[in-house]
């Protein structure tokens, strides 16, 4: 069975920074494979393009430029927020606000986004809301370990249910 829209795909992979010789960013093994509903917009389009048409047992290796992955770092996504946002009992919450720590916050649309604390000034907290992999070229290598038809419920919900997927 080929990978195409509305197929549930299980795969293993190694994600490296830059190219095939780069530093390992993430490794997904057979014990806990990556399982997703293909073709519904949940993955990077260029990632899906490279997997489309593959079958169980196929191995893959491809590189995505930062433009085709998580985009370039955008200066406008680095912002200074007032310290009042992070105050607890009139003091800065130093457990929460630490340089290098990611803090989940809500944007103007109410969506949760993670920001990384870059620095703390007298006036505020400077945070970077760029994706952690923004500005990086990525190399994926791996193998397709299962392809199956998605159930009607999975297709209507837009995600995988059961093992490796979402549980209601």
Buried (B, 14 or more C-beta within 10 A) or exposed (E): EEBBEBBBBBBBBBBBBBEEEBEEBEEBEEEEBBBBBBBBEEBBEBBBEBBBEBEBEBEBEBBBEBEBBBBEBEEEBBBEBEBEEBEEEEEBBEEEBEEEEEBEBEEEEEEEBBBBBBEBEEEBBBBBBBBEBBBBBBBBBBBBBBBBEBBEEBBEBEBBBEEBBEEE
